[in-house]
């Protein structure tokens, strides 16, 4: 019984971790897009 709750908690933690890593990669893409835009604006 205890092992079931443990694995469930681990599952929740894994989902949360995946969510966080996804948001981090999205923010990286967002930052690179902003950097590219600012470079274009500065050069024009």
Long-range contacts (C-beta under 8 A, 24 or more apart in sequence): none
